[in-house]
Amino acid sequence: MSLEWEQVIVDSADSAALGRWWAEALDWVVVNDAPDEYEIRPEQDRVPGLLFVPVPERKTIKNRLHLDFRPTDQAAEVARLLALGARHVDIGQGEQSWVTLLDPEGNEFCVLSGGTPHT
């Protein structure tokens, strides 16, 4: 038996708006923009992707799962994401080498310091 990681599901108040934001933030392509699901991927036929689905309830607590990204230039990438509408957040992480941000609907994600990722 083998498994392939297909996507991460993201509950959202406005799946299309949040999906468009992440598509721009990641420079990914839209593969489905139906009213009940908005999916983006790195490339049309490349997984994993992010699938945004509408839910009636709003986010109320810290996410139990979040995404981490490792850019070449952390400061430049944080500035770019803030210009797109991300916000800084303190979730109790203290002083760290990464920067914790919120997307437009309040989902946490981290921008790691530059350098070589762990393999």
Backbone hydrogen bonds, N-H to C=O, Kabsch-Sander energy under -0.5 kcal/mol:
donor,donor_aa,acceptor,acceptor_aa,energy
6,E,4,E,-0.6
8,V,49,G,-2.1
10,V,51,L,-3.1
11,D,9,I,-0.5
12,S,53,V,-2.2
18,L,14,D,-2.6
19,G,15,S,-2.4
20,R,16,A,-2.5
21,W,17,A,-2.1
22,W,18,L,-2.4
23,A,19,G,-2.4
24,E,20,R,-2.2
25,A,21,W,-2.7
26,L,22,W,-2.6
27,D,23,A,-1.2
28,W,23,A,-1.8
29,V,41,R,-2.6
31,V,39,E,-2.8
32,N,39,E,-1.4
34,A,37,E,-0.9
37,E,34,A,-1.1
38,Y,52,F,-2.2
39,E,32,N,-2.5
40,I,50,L,-2.5
41,R,29,V,-2.3
43,E,46,R,-0.6
46,R,43,E,-1.9
49,G,6,E,-1.9
50,L,40,I,-2.4
51,L,8,V,-2.8
52,F,38,Y,-3.0
52,F,50,L,-0.5
53,V,10,V,-2.2
53,V,51,L,-0.5
55,V,12,S,-2.2
67,L,108,E,-0.7
69,F,110,C,-2.5
74,Q,72,T,-0.5
77,E,73,D,-2.3
78,V,74,Q,-2.8
79,A,75,A,-2.2
80,R,76,A,-2.2
81,L,77,E,-2.6
82,L,78,V,-2.6
83,A,79,A,-2.1
84,L,80,R,-1.3
85,G,81,L,-0.7
85,G,82,L,-0.9
86,A,81,L,-2.5
87,R,102,L,-1.7
89,V,100,T,-1.6
91,I,89,V,-0.6
96,Q,94,G,-0.6
99,V,111,V,-2.2
101,L,99,V,-0.5
101,L,109,F,-3.1
102,L,87,R,-2.6
103,D,107,N,-2.1
106,G,103,D,-2.2
109,F,101,L,-2.1
110,C,67,L,-2.4
111,V,99,V,-2.7
112,L,69,F,-3.5
112,L,110,C,-0.6
